[in-house]
């Protein structure tokens, strides 16, 4: 029997489909290659031989990373769009359009009224990799994201141009208490919007549509969002049972037309084993992080000296002070004693809910507090201070005593370790803070603004896509012999550089070290504007979770040519500084005789009964009609749900509804619209009226609409009938997404 084998080597996965002489699938595999295409291919071929025996097949290769495999195995290669189109023609000839989403690419193929293909270029937003990163942000698996999306009630606007901007939208929603189900559905809707608006480029998607690719196989709700956005019924759409294998199936179906030569699976395995390693294709290389093991050991010993003063909590009694840092991706908790010694710490991923994460962390803290034999506590939490992104939310939810701006908290922590510090660089999950210190106070603050590409989220995202944890990724980077230069561009474009390095067969260690260099260079050159070591001061402290990576720390020292201080608790410095500030406040209050007896923080019993309710509503205080997310907290049955309320989404204080609006100001925008509408003639407002003159429409956007009286008069004098386009709404916006003429138009 002659088999047909299709191999689809994509940017993140390898797919194998083996068909018998009747075209039935007898063997298929779908596996992440983690940038090691050769080893993954060997595993798949070996698995096929073990299951089926050493069968012979006519073989064809396709996929974005397939050309290299075709070369080293001496096999025919077919472009993936051709393979897809052929398979659709054989299996679903009634199809008019195919939408395919892969790990890092997206395609729309028009099959009727002129065959045409649209594909994403340098932007990997709205692809499977984008969704994977969003799953990590929410702390859920792929199937969980899909299940969550089924129960949504509100769709939030989320950027899908790239994962960096999407995280900027998602993380505040999480910290503000928005429902995960709403965020999950919003993420999938963002993918749909990016695909339709970014790829259709003015050509409507209509007729029978086929959905292909791994993301559309895994996320059934994504298919539903496509149907709703495009206005399609189930009868107008096709989702094949093996949508993730469809391109490989197309390559298998094409095999007989491209070659008649059969080859045994064992022969393919042997060819792959003896094939020469691929050259790097001219990629620029960087200095290795460490030349010798001795150099690495000396580096670790030097930084091991920067340790904070610690004591055992179980051996302590007296006053303690709690600091909490709700960051962009993590939640940190630090407890210090009366001398500032660190007694207890915890560091957890937010996992999509800062409230539930901190609740678990506080429960762990309360269980760890030392007690007398009768169960009474030996310590008293005198003050709790919160800092970070979630400061205001956590103060309301957990009744913390006070909050502090995170820059002040980070400076306080740095000064505790190095009183002479004159420069602090903090790189977190999604932000970069540079503090220039003069005479013990902050003289200048530099923050990253629109882009988070030089932050920990970038390394975390890439490490996950390559099959590593953030920390194992760092360990791998330390062993790199020739780190690859990936540049300092944003995540979207760097993805292409990493993908290119993967296709060249560059080891994961060299890619990991290259990413460490990229993070550092982005912080130095794009945020700080680094030109010389003098800019960084003589006593520099680096901190933040990103600097817990020895690879990033070493890259920073090599790039700026100086040695820096990294605290042993670099990832906890915000919470540590908050705890020290809490201690400072209590000591100052003691001197004035007004120190509190204990913290107002929820105790263990109150924490166990913490109840959180979410709701959304439109603020009617002005014409903006902001969508408010309202979180209310109570502890025991019968508590007033309005007692502790946190409102977000409002652009002004009216949205907080702390008090009724006594006087609603004049709506000047509505008055402007009323004046502009006065220029519309009666016959222009009648949509069914037939005109014997040419009609020109003026859209209600930007300066065109603001200058409507001028344009209306101008064109009427030229003999046109002038009409003002109807006001926009969500339905009109989504239907018009297909009319966007360029993917580059943001």
N, C-alpha and C positions, 0 to 999 in steps of 0.2 A: 504494500500500500504506500502511495506517495503522499506525504504530508506537506502542508504549507505552513511556514513559520513566519510570523511577523514580530519584529522587535521594535519597540518604541522607546527610545532613550530621551527622556525629557529633562527639564531643568532641575527637577527634584526627584523624579521617580523613573523606574524602568518597568515597562510592561511587556510581557510575552504572551502571544496567543498562537496556539498550534491547532490547525484545522485539518480534518480528515478529507478524503476525496469527495465527500458530500457537502463539505463546507461547515460541518458541525465542529464546535469547539471541544477538543479532547483534553486540552491542558492550557491553563492560563495562570499568570502570576502578575502581581502588582506590588512593587516594593520600593521604598525609599533608598536612594543610593548614597546619601550622606556625603556627596562629593567624591566618593570612591566608586566610579563607574565600573572599573575593571573587576574589582573583587565582587561587587554585587552581581555582575553578569556571570561570573564563574559560579557563584552560589546558585543562581537560577538555572543555569545549564546543568549543573550537577543534580539539582533537584528533579529536573525533567528526565534525566537519564535514570535516576533511581525509581521514578514513578512509572515510566513508559518503556524503559529499555533504550538501547542505543539506536533509536529510529533515525531514518534519513528523511530530509525535508528540503524543499525549495525555500530559500530564505531571502527575506527583504528587510532592510533596516530603514527606519524613519525617526523623526523626532529632532528637537533642537540640538541635542547632543549626540545624535546618531551618526553624523558623517564620519567622525573619528572612528567609531566602531566599524562602520562599513569599510573604511580604509584598511584597518589592521586585520580584519577578518576576510578581506577580499570578497565582499558581498555587494550586491546592488543596493543603491540608496534611492529612496523616493521622498520627495518633499511632503511634509505632513499634511498640508492642505490638499494635495492631490490624493493622498491615501484616504483622507476623510471624505472627500467628494466622491471617490470611487465607491467606498463602502456605503455611503448614503444612496448612491444611484442603484446599487445592488439590493439593498435591504429596505430602503424607504424612498422609492422613486417619486412619491407624491410630495416630498418636502420642497419648500420654497426657500427657506433660510435655515442655516445651522449656526447655533451659538455654542462655542466651545470655550470653557475656562480650564486652564491648567494651573500648575504650581506658580508660575511667574509670567504666564502669557494669557492673552484673551483674544479670541477671533470671532468675527461674524463673517459667514460665507453666504453670499447671495447666489442662489442656484438657478433662478428663473429670471426672465426679463433682463438678460445680460449677466453672465457669471462674473462675480466680483468678490474679492476678499479684503476685509479690513482687519488689521492686527495692531495691538498696542506696540508702541515703539520703546522709548526709554522709561516709560512709566509702568511700574508693576502694581499700581493701585488697583483694587477691585479684582484680584486674582486669588488663587488658593493660598498663596503665601501670605497675602494680606489678611485673609480670614484666620489662618493659623495664628498670626500674631495677635489678632483681636481675641481669639480664644485664650491665649496666654494672659492677656490683659484682664479678661473676666475671670480667669482661673477655672476654666471649664474645658472639657474635651469636646471634640467635634460633634458627637451625637448629643451631648448635653446642650450645646448651643442651639442645635436644631430643635430639640424638645422645648427649650425655653422660648424660642421664637414663636412657637405655636400658641402660646398664651399671652401674646402682647395685647396692649390696649392703646398705646401711644407710640407714634413714630417720631423720633427726634432727628433733626438734621445732623448728619455725621459726614465729615469730609472723607472721600475715598480716593482722592488723588494720590495719597500715599499713607502708609501706616503711621508716620510721625504725626501728621495733622489729625488723623483719625483718633489717635491716642489723646491728643489735646482736647478733643471733643468728648471722648468716652470717660476719661479719668475724672473730670469734674462731675459728670453725671453720677459716677459711682460714689464719689466722696459726698455728694449731696443727697444720696439715698434713692436715686431713681431705680425702678424695678429692673432686675436683670433681664426679664423677659422682654421689656420694651427696648432695652439697649441691644439685645441679641437680634430682634427683628429689624431694628434701625441699621445695624451693621450689614445685614443681608440686603436691605433696601439700598444702602449706599453702594454695594457691589453692583446691583442692578442699574442704578442711576449712572455709575461710572462706565459700565459696559455700553449702555444704550447711548448716552450722550457723547462718550469718548470715541466710539467706533462707528456708529451708524452714519455720523457726519452728513446729515441731510437726506439720507436715503431711508425711507420708512421700512420698518420690519413688519411684514404682513404675510398672510397666507399661512401655510403649515410650517411650524418651527420645530426643529429638532434640537434638544439640549444634550450636550456632550461634555465629557471631561470629569475628572475626579471630584471637584467641588459640587457639581450638579448631580453626581451620583450620591454623595454623602449627605448633602443638605436638601432634603425634599422641600423645605420651606423656601429655599432659594428659588426653586422652580416655580413655586406658588407666587412669589413676589414678582418674578418675570411675567407670569401670566397676567397678574393684576395690573402691572405697569403698562404692558403692551395691549391690554384689553383683549386677551385671547381666552378662548374656552379650552377645556380639556380635549375636545375633539380636534382643535386646531394645533395641538402640541403633541410632540412625541418625545418621551424620555426612555431610551433603550435600557434594557435590564442590565447591560454591561457598558454603561456610558463611559466609564473610566478606561475601558480597554478598546474603545472603538477605533482609535487611530491605529493601534497595533493590528486590529482585525482587518482594517483597510489595507495595511501593508501585506498581510498574509493573503488576502484575496487577490492582490496584484502580483503575487510572486510568480505565478505561471506566465504572466505576460511580460515579465522582465527577464526571466532566466529559466532555462530548462534543467540546469545543473542541480543535482541533489547532493546534500552533504550531511554526514552523520553528526549527531549532537556531540559525540566525543571528539570529532575532528574540530568542531568549533571551539570546544573547551581547550584543546591542545594549542590551536592557533592563538587563542587569547593569552595563554600562559607564556608562550615564547615571544609574543609581540614586544618590540622595544618600547621602553617608556617614552611618552610623548615629550617633546621639547616644549619649553615654556612659551614659545611663540613671541619672544621678544619682550615679555613683561618685565618691567623694571623691578629690581630687587633692592632690598634694604639691608642695613647692618643687622646681624642676628642680635637678639636681646642679650644673650650671654655666649661668649666664645668658649668657655670651659666650665666644667662643673664646679671648680674651685671659685670661679667668679660668681656663680649663682649662690653658693653657700655663704660667701662673704657678704653678698647683698642681703640675704635673709637674716644673717646674724646682726648686721647693722640696723635693720629695721625692727628686729625683735626687741631692741633696747627701748623703743618708744612706747612703753607700757604705762597705763594709768594705775593709780594706787587702788588696789582692791582689798576687800575684806570679806570674810564669810558671813553671809546673812544669818545663818543659824547660830552664830556666836555673838550676834549683835543685839543690843537692847537700847531703847531710847527713841529719839525723833528721827524720822526718815523723810525724804523729799522725792517726789515722783515727777519725772519728765516724760512727756509723750510727744512723739514726732510722727504725724500722719503725712508721709511723703507721697510722691506721685505714683509709686508702685509698691511701696512697703510701709509697714507700720513698726515703729520702734518704741521701746519702753525701757527706761533706766531708773533705778532707785539708788539714791546716794544717802550716805550718813551725815552726821553733823560736822564731820571734818572734810566732807566732799568725796570720801572714798566710795568707790563703786561697789554696791552690795548685790545688785541683781540687774539682769538685763534680758531682753527678749527682742527678737527680730523676726518678723514674719511678712510674707507676701500678703498684700491686701486681699488677694483672691476675689476681687470684684466687689467686696463689701467691707469697708473700713469699720463699720459698726460691729458686725459679727466677729471680725478678726480681732479687734481690740477687746471685745467682750471675753473671748477665749483667752487672750493674753492676760487680762486682769484676773480672770478666774485662776490661771496658773500662778500669778503673783500671790494672790490671797492664800492659796494652798501652801505656798512656800514660806510664808511669814512665820517666824519662831513664836512658840507659845509656852506658857507655863504648864505645869502638870494638870491644872484645873481647866486648861483650854483658853485662858485669857492671853491676849497678845502681849508680847514683850516689846513691840515697836508701835509707834503711832505715826501714821502718815499725816504730816502737818500741813502740807501744801502740794497741790498738783498743778503743773503748768503745761499747757499744750502749745505746740507750734506746728508749722507745716501747712500743706494744702487744706487739710481737713480741720484746721484749728477751730473755726466757728461752729461747725457741725458737732464736733466732739465736746465742746464746752456745753452745748445745749443738751446733747444726748446723755452725757455722763456727769453733768453738773460739776465740771472741773472748776478750780478756783480762779484761774486766770489763763490768758494766752499771751504769746509773745511772737513778734516778727521773727522769722527763721534766721535772717541774717544776724540779728543780735544774739540768738541762741548759739549759732555756729561760732561767732566771735568769742563768746564767753567760754565755750568749750576749748577753743584753740588756745586762749590765754591761760587756761588752767594748766595746759601741758607745756606751753612755751610763752612765758610772760613778755618776751621780746618780739613776739610775732609781728611782722609788718606786712604780710601778704597771706591771704587764705584763699585757696581754690577748692571749691566743693563741687564735685560732679555727681549728680544723683541719677535717678532713673530717667528723668525727662528734662532736667534743668541743669544749668551751669551757673554758679555764683562765684564771682571774683571780688574779694574784699581787700582794698588797700587801706592799711592801718597807719595812722600817724598819731603819736602821743597817746596811744591806747584807745583811740576812738576811730570809727570808720570814716575815712576821708573820701573814699570813692567806691561805688558799687557798679559792677558790670555784670549784666545778665544776658543769657541767650534769649532771643526774642521769638522769632517765628519758627526757628528750626531746632529740632532736638537730635540732630544726627550725631553730635559728638557726645552723647550721653549713654548711660548704662543700658537703656532700652534697645539701643542699636546692637550692642554686643549680645544682649540676651536674645534678641530676635534672631540674629544670625547663628548663634550657638545652637538654638533650638532647631533652626532649619537644617543645620548640619548634623543633628543627632547628638548634641552634647548638652550638658548642663553648663551654666555660666562659669562655674568653678573648674570643672574638668576642661573646659575650653581654654581657660587661662593656663592650666598645667600643660596642655598640649602646646600652647604658644611658646612657652619657655624653652621647648626643645627644637624650635624652628631653626633650620640651617640657613635658609634664604627667604626671609619674609617678603611677600609680594607687596608692591606699592599699589594700594587701592584708592589713593587720592583722598580728598577731603570733601567730596561732594555730598549732597544729601542722601538719605537712605534710598530713595527711589533710584538714583543713578548709580549709587554704590552697589546696589543689588546686581546691576548689569555687570559691574567689574568682578564681583564675586562669582557670578554665573559663568563669566568668561574664564576665570581662573579654574573653576571646576571642570569646564570642558577641556581645558588644557592638561588636566590631570595633575595640577599642582597640589601637593599634600595639604591636608587640613591644617597641619601645624603652621605652615607658611601663610595660609590664609588667616588663621587666628592671630598670628603675630602682626600681620599687615593691618588687621582691624584695630588692634591695640594702638598701633602707630596712627591710624586714621582718627581715632577718638581724641588722642592727644593733640594732633596737629589741628584738628578742628577747634579745640578749646584754645590753643595757643594763638593761632593765626586768624581765626574767624571771629572769636569772641573777645579775647584779650587784645588782639592786634599786636602780638609779640614781635619785637625787632631785636631785643638784646636781653641778656640775663639781668641787667640792672633794673628792668621794668618789674621784675618779680620780687625784688627785695632781697635782704640778706638773711631773713629768718622766715622761711616759707613753710606753711603747714598745708598739706593736701589731705582732703577727707571726702567722705561720701562713699556709698556702696561701691561705686565703680572703681575707686582706688584700692579696694580690698583685693583686686586682681593684681598679682605681682607683675603680670605682663604689661598692664597699663602703667603701673608705677615705674617700671624699668624703662618703658618707652618714653615716659615723661622726662626722666632724668637724662636719658641719652639725647633727647631732642633739645632740651634747654641747657644741657651741659653743666648741671649743678646737682648737688645732693639736697634732698628735701626731707622734711619730717612727716612721716605717715603714722598717726596714732594707731595703736593696736585695736582700737575701737572706731576706726575711721567710718564705719557704716552706722555708728550709733551717736555720732557727735551732735546732731541736732537735739536728740532726746537728752543726751548728757548735759548739754548747755542749758536746756530748759530746766532740768533738775537742779543744776547749780544756781540758776536764777531764782528758782523757788526757794532754795535754801537761803540765798542772799536776802530775799524779801522778808522771810520769817525772822532772820537775825536782826534785820533793820527794825522790824515791828517790835521785837522783844525790847530793843533799846528804848523805844518810845512807849512801851507798855501796852501795845495794842495787838499783840500776836494772837492769832486764832488758836483755839484748843486743838483742832484737827481739821483735816481737809473736808471739803464738801463733796468730794468724789463719792459716787455710789458705792455702797458697801456690798459684801457678798450676797446678802439676801435681796437687796434692791436690784443688784445686777442680775440675779436669777429671774427676777420678775420683770425685767426690762421688756417693754412692749413697744414696737415701732410700727407706725402706720404711714402709708404713703398715699398721696393723691396728687392730682394735677388739676389746674383750672386756669382759665384765661383771666388775666387782670384787666378790669374795665376802667382803670383809672385814667387812661389816655388812649389815643388811637393806636399805639404800638401793640396793645393787647398781648402783652408778654405771656408766654406759657410758663406758669409757675409750677415748680415741684415743691410740694408741701409735705414735710416730715414732722410727725407729732410723736412725742415720747411720753410714756407713763410707766410706772413701776408696779403698782398694785391695782387690783380690781377696784373700780370706783374712782380712780384718779381722774382729774379733769384733763381730757385729751388736749385741751387748748393751753394747758399750763406751760408746756415746753414745746415750742413750735419753731422749726427752722424752715425758712422759705428761701428758695433760690430760683434763678431764672429771671428775676426782676431787674430792670435797668435803673430803677430809682427806688426811693424809699416807699413809694405808694404801694408797690407790690408786696411789701411786708405785712400789709393790712393790720398793723399794730393799732391803728385808730382809723375810724371812718373818715373818708374824705368829705370835709364839710363843704368845700367849694370846688367844683370841677372846672378847671380853666378852659378858656376858649380853645376849640380845636382848630388851630390855624391851618393845618393840612387840609381838613375838610372844607374850610372856607376857600382855600386856594382851588380845590377841585370844583367847587361850586362856581367860582369865577371862570375857570377854564371851560366848564360845561356850557356856559352861556354862549360860547362861540359856536356850538353845534346847532345847525339849522334843524328845523323839524323834520324835513325830508331825509336828513342824514341819520336820524335816529330810527327810521323805519327800515328794518333789515330786509324786507321782502320787496321793497320798491325797486323797479327796474329803471336804470339810468341810461340816458342817451349820451352821456358824457363819460369820459374815462374817470375811474374812481381811484383815489390814492388814500392809503391808510397811514395814520400817524400813531405809532405805538406809544403806550404810556410809560416811557422809560427815559430816565436821565434828562438831558437838556432838550431833547426833542419834544418831550411832553411839557416841560417848563416853558418852552418857547412856542407852544401850540398856537396862540393868537397870531404870531408872526407867520408861521408856516400855513395856517389855515387861510389867512388873507392872501399870502403870496400865491398859493396854488389855485385858489378860487379866481384870482385875477387872470391866471393863465388858462382858465377854462376847465379846471378839474373839479370833480366832486370830492370833497375832503371829509374823511370819516376818522373819528377817534376810536382806536381799538378798545375793545372791552377790557375792563379791569382784570388783572391776573388773579389766578387761584391755583391751588395745588394740582388740580386736574389738568388745567391748561399748561402749567409748568412741565408736568411729566409727559404730556403729549407732545410738547415742543422740544423735549430733550433730543428727539431723533433728528431735529432740524439743525442742531449745532454743526457747523461746517468744518470745524477743526478741533482735533484732540488737544492742541496746544493752547486753546482759548480757555482760560480758567475763569 
